[in-house]
Amino acid sequence: MAVVGVVMGSASDWPVMEKAADVLAEFSVPYAVKVSSAHRTLDETVAWARQFAEQGGMIIIAGAGLAAHLPGVVAAAVELPVIGVPIASGHLNGVDALYSIVQMPPGVPVAAVGINGARNAGLLAVEILALASTELRDKLCEFRRNQAEKVAAQDAALRGRGGQGERLN
């Protein structure tokens, strides 16, 4: 059973939204993927979101470009956390989508990540789920340790190049 729903307005959004799916797979979080438009298939979008919630889904990651109404429509349809991913497209290269997602009216919250930030959306979903799962929390802690180790290794490699200048530590 899918715990996280990944929905996007068009299949052309998949190269961005796939990064959220990759994170969910990395943490073994079951997810479902859906293409549905807030404008062209409104009834289907609302029905899908409600069915996903009724079947035990817990979080929805919704990606959209341009006016980016999909995350808001989904958030209005269900009482689940919705994470909006603004997708770079059109003349404003995603800024319009970002504003559309972060400027939701009071009472219908949508969390927002940066433009094309689907990887962070996936990680945010994992963090929310980790509140109720020790196993997931442990995996998340290991992920964070690995990130820190990579940064330390990069620092050591850079210092090993013999660059000049004052070192901070």
N, C-alpha and C positions, 0 to 999 in steps of 0.2 A: 504494500500500500504506500502510495506517495505521501510524503510528509510536507514537501515543498513543491509548489507549482511554479513553473517558469513559463510565463506567457509573454508573447511579443506580438506587435501589430502586423508584422510581415515576416515572411521567411528570410527576407534580406537582412533582418536584424540578428539572425542566428550567429554570424561570426562574432558578434559582441556578446550575445547572451550565452553562447556556448561556454564562455569563461566561468559563468556562475554554475553551470551544469558540471563543469570540470571540478570545481571546488567541492560541490556536493558529492560527486563520485569519490573524490580523494578522501572525504570523511565518511564514506559509506552511508550517506543520507539518501534515502529513496526520494526520487523526484519524478514529476511528470512535466512534459513539455507541450505547449499549445500555441498555435498561431490563431489569433482572434483580434479583430479590430473593434475599437470602441466606437468607431463611426460607421463602418460598413457592415458589421455583424453584431450590433449592440445586444440584441436579445440572446444570441448564442454566447456572447461574452459573459453576460450576467448569469445565464443558466450554468455555464461551465464553472464560474467562480462559486456559485451557491452549491453545486453538486460536489465540487472539490472540498468545500468546507464540511458538507454533510457526511462525506465519506472519511472524515478524519484528517484532512489536510490541515496544516498548522500555520504555514507562512506562504505568501505569494510574492514572487519577484516578477515585476512587470516592467518590461522595457518598451520604450516608444520614442520616436523622434518627432520633430516639428511641434505641433500643438500638444503632443504627449498626454492625451486624455485617458489613455488606458489605465495607468496606475490609479487614478482618481475614480474612474468608473468601477474598477474592481473593489477598491476600498469602500465605496458607497454601497456595494452589493453584499459584502460579508463583514463579519466581525472578526477578522484575522489581521495580524500585522501584514502590511503591504510595503515592500521595498521597491521604490521606483528607480529605474535606470534610464537616465536621459541618453538618447542615442544621437551621436553627431550625424546630422544630415541637413540638407537645405542650405539656404543662404547664411543662416546664423550658426551653422556648424554645431548645433546642439544646445546653444545658449537658450534658445526659445523653449526647448524641451525641459531644460533644467529649471527655468523659471516656472513653467507650467506645473512641474511636479512639486517644487518646494513651496509654491504659493497656494496650497490647498486651503479651502475655507475652514474656519474653526469647526471642530466636531467630526471632521473626516481626515484624520492624519494619514500621511504617507511619508515613510522614511525615504530619504533620498541619498544617493551616492553621486560621485562625480560623473561627468560626461564619459560615456563608455565604461563606467566603473562596475561592470557586472561581476568581476572577480571579488571586489569588496562587498557587493550585494550577497554573493554566495557565502562569504566569510561572516557577514552580519547575521545571516540566517543561521549559520552554524552556532554562532555565539548565543543567539536567542534560544535555540534548541538545547544548548549546553547547560542552560539554567536548570533544566530538569533531567539531565543525563550525566552521571558521573563519567561514564565511558567516553562520551563526546567531549566533556570538559578535559579529560586526560589527554585525548587526541589533540585538542586545541592547545593545551599547554605545551605538548611536545612540538607542535607546529611552530609556536612562538619561540621555543628554545632553538629550534633549527634555524629560524630566521636570524636570531641573534648570533648564532655561530657563524652563519654565512657572512654577516657584516663584520664580525671579528676577523674572519679569514681574509676578507677583502682589505681590511685595515692593515693586517700583518703583511699581506702581499705588497701593498702600496708602500709601506714603511721599508720593506726589504729592497725597494728599488734604489735606495740611497738618495732620495730627493733632499734638496737643501731647504733650510728654513727651520723655524722653531717648532718643536713638537709640543703639543698641549699636555701630554702625559707620558 
